[in-house]
């Protein structure tokens, strides 16, 4: 049943599974209201309103455009190039498709956080809170990344350095958020693969397989990435800190060196370095947690206040850099 879409957007699969038993047109607004009650075990007007906002925004792509929802935080190297010159970021191809006002989804997140005191003991609420916070900040990261590119194109090395560090800090903050729920951990994925092994050789191979599937796949050379790179990407704790963050840092390093030297972006050198990073990561055997740590509600509140709350001086500083 839609196997490539499992373990994300539970509301979609809940409704899809129910449709086989429906004989009349579904009143989606009423269904969504009941969904939050069923999912969290109680009826709260604020959380119902939050889900209603999501229903009319994230879950309502009706503009007829091709849906390309890639997130730069985990696929930043997909920004198109022409030779060694970065294309104008105003090209429609360069920007992920965004069919909803981000301000409305931020409002939905605020409603979720406000409901937290009553729902924080509910596992499904904590999952949804982490997931929604992740989504909002991932879209924030998209815009932050384009500001990095704008600074690069303006030859603003100071601004580019500050903004790229903000981006890397955000990666670490998101990794902390994802650690707060078992559903967003890299560890269980790797351990489940290793547990299938009958000996040490198999265990090493199976772990390599699991790491490769969520990163490069395998049909790459030293300078050409696999066409399936990041096809199985995941927003998982451990993966952001250990892989996506260091990979983004390599990209920003080459941007900075280009400005410092006054030379074109060294495309081949950048490709060699991040592909080497990926191949080495696939072979590593370091262990990742299999149980969550941290408080999802407190972490979400902290990140909302840091990045999205306009009354917070630290947020204003971030926005000034943007």
Secondary structure, DSSP 8 states (H G I E B T S, - for coil): --GGGTTS-HHHHHHHHHHTT--S---HHHHHHHHHHHHHSS--HHHHHHHHHHHHTTT---S--------HHHHGGGS-EETTEE--TTSGGGS----S-HHHHHHHHHHHHHTHHHHTT-HHHHHHHHHHHHHHHHHHHHHHHHHHHHHHHTT-HHHHHHHHHHHHHHHHHHHHHHTTSGGGBSHHHHHHHHTT-SSHHHHHHHHHHHHHHTTT-S---SSS--TTTTTT----BTHIIIIIHHHHHHHHHHHHHHHHHT----HHHHHHHHHHHHHHHHH------SS--S-HHHHHHHHHHHHT-TTSHHHHHHHHH-
